[in-house]
Amino acid sequence: MFLPDDERLLKADSISNMSMLGFFAKQSIVRTLRVGDSLMAQGKSDEEWWYLSCNKPEDFEWFLDKTGKEDRFLAAINDMLLDKVRCKFSCTWTLSCIRFYLPNETIIPESSLLISHLSMADAEHIYSNSNYKIYSSVDYMREQIKQGIGSAYRQGQTLAGWVLTHDDGAMGMLHVLPNFRKRGIARALVTDLIRKIRNIGLMPYTYVEPSNTASMELVKSLGFVPDRNVHWVCMNR
């Protein structure tokens, strides 16, 4: 948990800091650093991620001075911080998305499709059909099914579609098998997960790659609001 003063700082701009707040609502804090109104915190899920609430370039320079070569993984950083990273380091990989959130007042339509829950036995099937294997693992899928919230669409014995929450609580990993597309399954999965997230008092949010036009159209049609570009980076320090 964050110290009370640090938590107040983050919640003063809860939209900007939603990824950081979401991650540490589920994961333990390994280390924190603070300079002025910039807060940096490290926690472990699949990697030892640093989340940064940092709007001043000089505060990011301070962060680099206080950390070492082993501190390579940055999560959900903004465009300014990505530019600073690229000026100093090469990157093994970078994943860039647009973050969207769903305002509390937005009404979600009902669906006639029967949506169920995911089980631990689904993890390998989900991973084998993932487009993001480089950033993930079967163990990560198992952990998110165990810890988080998810929704599934099954046709007989076949898991035909699914959506989960990530280690920071964001909606993600939406996938429908090719033979089951164009049936409204993705929309039904997302609306079901939205309800589950709202039922525990949280605001639904998600990340969409700019090239993923189908997901972009889906979240916009449901009333999600674009917030900012966010990036996950593995630095070569």
C-alpha positions in Angstrom: 0.0 0.0 0.0 1.0 3.6 -0.6 1.7 6.0 2.3 -1.4 8.1 2.9 0.3 11.3 1.5 1.5 9.4 -1.7 -2.0 8.0 -2.2 -3.6 11.4 -1.9 -1.1 12.7 -4.5 -2.1 10.0 -7.0 -5.8 10.3 -6.3 -5.7 14.1 -6.8 -5.4 13.2 -10.5 -7.0 9.8 -10.6 -7.5 9.7 -14.4 -3.9 10.4 -15.2 -2.7 7.9 -12.5 -5.4 5.2 -13.1 -2.9 2.6 -14.3 -0.6 3.1 -11.4 -3.4 3.1 -8.9 -4.9 0.0 -10.5 -1.6 -1.9 -10.5 -0.8 -1.3 -6.8 -4.4 -2.1 -5.8 -3.5 -5.6 -6.8 0.3 -5.9 -6.5 2.6 -5.2 -3.5 5.0 -2.3 -3.6 8.7 -3.3 -3.8 10.1 0.2 -3.7 9.0 3.8 -3.9 10.8 7.0 -4.8 9.5 10.6 -4.6 10.8 14.0 -5.5 8.5 16.9 -5.2 5.1 16.0 -6.7 6.6 13.1 -8.7 6.1 9.6 -7.4 7.7 6.4 -8.8 6.8 2.9 -7.5 8.1 -0.5 -8.4 6.0 -3.7 -8.2 6.3 -7.3 -9.5 3.9 -9.2 -11.7 5.3 -10.9 -14.8 8.3 -8.4 -14.6 9.5 -5.8 -12.0 7.6 -2.8 -13.3 8.2 0.8 -12.5 5.1 3.0 -12.6 5.8 6.8 -12.8 3.6 9.7 -11.9 6.0 12.2 -13.3 5.4 15.3 -15.4 8.8 17.1 -15.1 11.7 15.9 -17.3 14.1 16.8 -14.5 12.3 14.4 -12.2 12.7 11.6 -14.6 16.4 12.3 -14.8 16.5 12.1 -11.0 14.7 8.8 -11.2 17.4 7.4 -13.6 20.1 8.5 -11.2 18.4 6.7 -8.3 17.9 3.4 -10.2 20.2 1.0 -11.9 20.7 -1.3 -14.9 18.3 -3.9 -13.4 15.5 -1.3 -13.5 14.6 -1.8 -17.1 10.8 -2.1 -17.2 8.6 1.0 -17.4 4.8 0.7 -17.5 2.2 3.0 -19.0 4.5 6.0 -19.4 3.4 9.1 -21.3 4.8 10.5 -24.5 7.2 12.9 -22.8 8.8 10.1 -20.8 9.1 7.8 -23.8 11.0 10.6 -25.7 13.3 10.9 -22.7 13.9 7.1 -22.7 14.7 7.1 -26.4 17.1 9.9 -26.1 19.2 7.9 -23.6 18.7 4.2 -24.3 17.8 1.7 -26.9 14.9 -0.5 -26.1 14.5 -4.3 -26.5 10.8 -3.6 -27.1 8.1 -0.9 -26.8 4.4 -1.4 -26.8 2.3 1.7 -27.4 -1.4 2.1 -26.9 -4.1 4.7 -26.4 -5.7 4.5 -23.0 -9.5 4.9 -22.8 -11.8 5.1 -19.8 -15.6 4.8 -19.4 -17.3 7.6 -17.5 -19.6 6.5 -14.7 -22.6 8.0 -16.2 -22.3 6.1 -19.5 -25.1 3.5 -19.9 -24.1 0.1 -21.3 -26.5 -1.9 -23.5 -27.8 -5.3 -22.6 -26.8 -8.4 -24.6 -28.8 -11.5 -25.4 -25.7 -13.8 -25.5 -24.9 -16.1 -22.6 -21.6 -15.0 -21.1 -19.8 -17.1 -18.5 -16.6 -17.1 -16.4 -13.1 -18.1 -17.2 -11.3 -21.0 -15.4 -7.6 -21.7 -14.8 -7.9 -24.5 -17.4 -8.5 -21.9 -20.1 -5.0 -20.2 -19.6 -3.1 -22.3 -22.2 -5.9 -21.9 -24.8 -5.9 -18.1 -24.3 -2.1 -17.8 -24.5 -1.9 -20.1 -27.6 -4.3 -17.7 -29.4 -2.8 -14.5 -28.2 -1.3 -11.9 -30.5 1.0 -10.7 -27.7 3.1 -13.7 -26.8 6.3 -11.6 -26.7 4.8 -9.5 -23.8 3.1 -12.3 -22.0 3.2 -16.0 -20.8 0.9 -18.8 -19.8 1.7 -18.1 -16.1 0.6 -14.5 -16.6 -2.7 -15.6 -18.0 -3.2 -18.0 -15.1 -2.5 -15.2 -12.6 -4.9 -12.8 -14.3 -7.7 -15.5 -14.3 -6.9 -16.2 -10.6 -6.6 -12.6 -9.4 -8.7 -10.6 -11.8 -12.1 -10.5 -13.5 -12.8 -12.1 -16.8 -15.6 -13.1 -19.2 -16.0 -16.0 -21.5 -18.2 -17.1 -24.4 -18.4 -20.8 -25.0 -20.0 -22.7 -27.9 -20.4 -26.2 -26.6 -17.0 -27.3 -25.3 -15.2 -24.6 -27.3 -14.0 -21.4 -25.6 -14.8 -19.1 -28.5 -14.1 -15.7 -27.0 -12.8 -14.1 -23.9 -11.7 -10.9 -22.2 -9.7 -10.4 -19.0 -8.3 -7.7 -16.8 -4.5 -7.0 -16.8 -2.3 -6.8 -13.7 -3.3 -3.2 -13.4 -7.0 -3.8 -13.6 -7.3 -2.6 -17.2 -9.6 -4.5 -19.5 -7.7 -6.4 -22.2 -6.8 -9.5 -24.1 -10.1 -9.4 -25.9 -10.1 -12.2 -28.5 -12.8 -14.1 -30.5 -11.7 -17.1 -32.6 -11.9 -16.4 -36.3 -14.8 -18.8 -37.0 -17.0 -17.0 -34.4 -16.5 -13.4 -35.5 -19.1 -11.0 -36.7 -21.7 -12.3 -34.3 -21.6 -9.6 -31.6 -19.5 -11.8 -29.3 -16.8 -9.2 -28.6 -19.3 -6.6 -27.7 -21.1 -8.9 -25.4 -17.9 -9.9 -23.7 -16.8 -6.3 -23.1 -20.2 -5.1 -21.8 -20.3 -8.1 -19.4 -16.8 -7.2 -18.1 -17.8 -3.6 -17.7 -20.7 -4.6 -15.5 -18.4 -6.8 -13.3 -15.9 -4.0 -12.9 -18.5 -1.4 -12.0 -20.1 -3.9 -9.5 -16.9 -3.7 -7.4 -16.9 0.1 -7.5 -14.2 0.6 -10.1 -14.0 2.6 -13.3 -13.5 0.5 -16.5 -10.5 1.4 -18.6 -8.6 -0.2 -21.4 -5.7 0.1 -23.8 -6.0 -0.1 -27.6 -3.2 -0.2 -30.1 -3.8 2.5 -32.8 -3.6 -0.1 -35.5 -6.4 -2.2 -34.0 -9.3 -0.5 -35.8 -11.9 -3.1 -34.7 -11.2 -2.6 -31.0 -11.0 1.1 -31.5 -14.4 1.2 -33.1 -15.9 -1.0 -30.4 -14.7 1.0 -27.4 -15.7 4.3 -28.9 -19.2 2.9 -29.7 -19.6 1.9 -26.1 -18.8 5.4 -24.9 -15.1 5.0 -23.8 -13.2 8.3 -23.8 -9.6 8.6 -25.0 -7.2 9.8 -22.3 -3.6 9.7 -23.6 -1.0 7.6 -25.3 0.8 5.2 -22.9 3.8 3.0 -23.5 5.4 -0.1 -22.0 9.2 -0.2 -22.4 12.0 -2.6 -21.8 15.1 -0.4 -21.7 18.7 -1.4 -22.4 20.5 0.5 -19.6 
